[in-house]
Amino acid sequence: QVQLVESGGGLVQAGGSLRLSCVASGIIFSINDMGWYRQAPGKQRELVAFITSGGSTTYADSVKGRFTISRDNAKNTVYLEMNILKPEDTAVYYCNADDSKGWSSRNYWGQGTQVTVSS
């Protein structure tokens, strides 16, 4: 019912910046928490950051002070501003969101967007 589409990934040099966007579309009732995860080749997927509907944020220790998650509820969009990028940030970044109606809640994933940081 809900589709998540990420954009903004690409190739950037170490120390550079990128801004990822994720737009939720389809049959949406109420988007609650939204977050960003990443997965590097040969590694497990890890949480990067998430933000509640009220704007409360949580970050992985590895990105604190460098990344900022934000959202525009009117547009059902979540952003991830990535600054001072490091080669270890290289991964496929996935958007995640919860959509709820009453007592029912469903979780959705985007297809991912590649971020590559060169040294």
Secondary structure, DSSP 4 states (H G I P E B T S, - for coil): -EEEEEE--EEEETT--EEEEEEEEES-S-EEEEEEEEE-TTS--EEEEEE-TT--EEE-TTTTTTEEEEEEGGGTEEEEEE-S--GGG-EEEEEEEEEEETTEEEEEE---EEEEEE-
